[in-house]
Amino acid sequence: MLELRRDGADMVKITPRLALLLTLPPLLWAGNAVVGRMAVGSVPPLMLNALRWVLASLLLLPLGWRAFGTAAARRQVRERWRELGLLSLLGVGSYNALQYLALTTSTPLNVTLIAASSPLWMMGIGALFYGERPHGRQWLGAALSLAGVVVVLSRGDAAQLARVHFVIGDLLMLLAVLSWAFYSWLLARPPASLRGDARPDWNWAEALLVQTVLGSLWAGAGALGEAAVSPGALHWTPFVALALLYVAVGPSVVAYRCWGLGVTVVGPAIAAFFSNLTPLFAAMLSAALLREPPQPYHGVAFVLIVAGIAVSSRR
């Protein structure tokens, strides 16, 4: 097990369970990116995001209905609507909407490259707003992980990076990464009304249901705006139905539960290094769907990314 420094005094150990909690979300989110790209042309991006979170809310309802089941429970939500509304906007209503939008105009190469900068934004936001000063090993770990991502994106050919051209989708993905960074810090450092004795007595399903319900309102508003500005048709096919089921269960309910547990233990800055596994998983999933065997550079990238996680985690 690795000893991991979360701040100047706290030390936690990376157990196999904790490593799984932080590795499973990148795998599921990689699948989300692949499915989102495949769905372009079949489902408008903001409609896809709205349908995803409505379905996720329905799946969570049997487990978390008590969060809205009584007048007292609903009052707890209303009293914290600002904090909960911001949390759901950043983590549910914005991130994937921006990602799905980015995939309509940008290439998977560019989108993944921008998403790979997440550890740097996590550390920057932590330093500016939360007083968390990154250690030298965290910067070194970020560099190693980013090097691994670059290997994946360039397919082992550095010259390919020179042919990257940035478009409006790249800016949208940058906004998505910033949204996710703030969301992760709000999980680790929640406002006063959502921590300690002031926090409602919600279990994980109830807390996530509150986020998905409020996030569905944000996502629905985005879908209505999309329909008014740039209407697009939804083409129902077996693939679209399976895609909706996957993005509602895996990247939504399962991944958000695991990410929330992991971030509260290690903090957003360290968790962000695990998120750099996403492009590697995306490359492997794309290769599997295209029936292309893994290449040697996938192994090199995996070693670099894991090295970045290990270096940033050690004392």
N, C-alpha and C positions, 0 to 999 in steps of 0.2 A: 504494500500500500504506500502511496505517496503522501507525505505531509504537505499540506497546502496552506499558504498564508492568505487570509482574506483581508486583513488589515494589519495594523502595526502590532497587535497583540494576539488576535484570534488565530488559532491553528485548527484545521480540520483535516481529516484523513480521507483520501479518495479511495473508497471501498469499491469492490466490484459492483455493488448495487448502485452507488453514486455514479460510477462511470457509465453504467447502462442507462441511468436516468438522463444523462447528458449526451449520450451517443444516439439513443433512439430518436429523439426529435430531429436531428439533422438528416437521418435516414428517411424519416417520413416526410420531411419538408423537401428533400431532394425529389421524392416521388411526386410531391405537390407541384414542383416546378415543371417536371416532365409532363405530368397530366395537364397542367395549365397551358403549356405550349401546344400539346396535342389538341386541346379543346378550342384553340383559336379558329374562328370561322363557324363553329358549331354553337357556341354560347357567348354572348357579349360579356366582356370581362367583369364589369361591375354587377351584372346579373348573376354571373357565376359566384361571385363573392357573397351576394345576398342569399342565394339559394343554399350555399354551403352553410352559412351560419344559422339560417332558419332550421335546416335539417339537423344541425348539431344541437340546437336548442331542444328540438323535439326528442332527440335521442337522450338528452340529459334530463328531461322533464321527470321521468319516473324516479330518478335518483335524487334530484335536487328540488322537487316541487315545494318543499317546506319554505324555501326562500321567498316564495310569493303566496304561500298557502293560507296565511291568516292576515288579518288587518294589522296586527303588530309587526309581522314580518315585512309587509309592504311598507309600513311606516319607517322601518330601519333602512330600507332602500331609498325612500324619498328623502330622508334626512341626510343621506350621503350621496345624493344624485350627482353633485359636481365632481367629487372624487371618482366615483364609479363611472360616471360618464366619460371622464378624461381617460381612465384606464381602458375602457372598452373601445373608445375612439382610436387610441394609439395601437392597441394590440389586436383588436378584432376588426374594427371598421376601416382602418387605414392601411395596415401593412400589406395584407394580401390583395386588397383592391389595387394598390399602387403597383404591386408585383405583376398582377394579371394585366394591368394596363401597359406596364413596361414591356411585357412579352409580345404585345401586338405590334410594337414598332422597333424594338431593340432585339439584338441577337442573344441567344442563351449565353454566349461567350461574354458579352459585355455585362449582362445582368449578373452573372455569377462573379465576375471580377469585382464589380461594385459591392455586392453582398459580402465578399471576402474581406472588405475593409471594416467589417463590424467591430472587431476587437479594438481597433484604433478609436472609433467613435465612442465605444463603451468607456474606454479609459479616459478620453477627453471629456465626456459628459460627467464622469465620476469626479474628475479633478476640478472642473469648473463649478459644478452645482452641489457636490456631495463631499468635497474635501478629501477624496481618495487619491492619493498621489501614487502613480504607478511606480513599481520598482524596476530596476535595470533588467532583471530577468524577465519581467513581463514584456518589456520592449523587445528583448532578444527573442522571446517566444513568439511575439507577434511577427517579427521578421521571418522566423523559420516557417511559421504556418503560412504566411503570405507567399513565401517562396514555393511551398508545396502546391498552393493554389495556382500560382503562375505556371508551374510545370504542367498541371492538368489543362489549364486554359490554352497553353501554347502547344499542347500535345508533344512536348519534348523538343519543340522547334522554336527558339527564341525569335526567329525572324517573323513568325506569325503574329506576334504581338504588335509589330510595326504596322500591320494592316488593319488594326482595330479603328473603327470610326464611331464617334459618339453621336447619339441622336437624342430626341426628346425623351425617349424611353429610359435612357441612362439617368437623366435628371430625376425622373419619377422613381427609379430604383434607389437613388441616393436618398430621396425623401422617405422611402420605405425603410431603409436602414436606420435613418435617424429616428423615425417613429418607433421602431423596435427597440432601439437603444434606450429611449426614454421609458418605454413600457417596462423593460427589464429592470431598470433602476427603481421604478415605482413598485415593482414586486418586492425588491430587496429592501427598499426604504419607503414603506407606505406612509401616507399622511396619518396624522394623529387619530383621525376617526376610523382608521382601518387597522390599527395595531393595538396590542396590549388588551386591556380590559374594555376599551372602547370598541373593539372589533366585534361585529355580530358573531354569534356562535354558529357559524356556517361550517359544514364539512366541505370537502374539496368539490363535490358535485354541485352543491348549492352555490358556492362562491363562483365556480366556473359558469353555472347557469345564469347567474346575474350578469356576468360579463357577456355571455353570448346573446342573451335577450337584448341587453342595451346595445351591444355591438350590431345586432341584426337591424335595429332601428337606424343606426348610422349607415350600415351597408344598404338597407332598403332605400334610404334617402339618396344615396349615391346612384343606385340603380334607376330610380325615378328620374334623376337628373340626366343620366346617360340616355334613357329612353326619350327624353324631351329634346336633347341636343343632338344625339347621334343614334337614332333608333336602329336596332339590329334584331334579327329574328333568332329565336331559339329553335334549333333543329333537334328534335328528340330522336335519339338512336340508342341501341343497347350500350354503346360506348359512353354516351353522355350520361346515361343512368348510372352505370358503374363508376364513372369518374366522379359524379356528385356524391355517391355513397362513400367512395374512398376519401375524398377531401373533407367530408363531414366527420368521418370516424377517425382516420389515422392522423393527418396533420392537424386536426382540430382538437377533438376530445383527448385522444391518447397523448399526442405530442405536447399539448398545452399543460396537461396534468404533470407529465414528466419534467417539462421545462420549469414549471412553477416550483416543484419540489427541489430540483437541482439548484436553481438560482437562489433560493432562500438559504441554502446551505453554503455555497461557495461564493456567491456574489456574482453580479453581471459581468464584471471584467474578465474573470477566469472562465465563466461559462461561455463567453463569446469565443474563446479559443476552440472549444468543442464544436461550435457552430461552423467553424472552418472545414469541418468534415463534409459539409453539405455539397460543395462542388465535386468532391471526390466521389461521393455516393451518386451524385447526379450523372457523372461521367460513366460510372459503372452501370447504372440503370439504363442510360441511353444506349450503351454498348450492348446490353442484354436484349433490349427491345429491338435493336437493329441487327441482332445476331452477329455482332462483331466481338471477337475475343478481347480480353484485357491486354493492354500493351505494357511494355516494361516501364514506361514513364508513370503508369498508375502506381506501381510499387515504390518508385522514387518519391512520388508525391505523398503517398501514405506515410512513409518514413519521416519526411520533413514535417508534415502536419502533426503527427504524434509526438515528434521531438519538440515541436513548439509547445504542445500541451504540457509535456513533461517538464521542460525547462521553466515555463511560467509557473508551474505548480510547486516546484521544490523550494526549500528555504534558501 
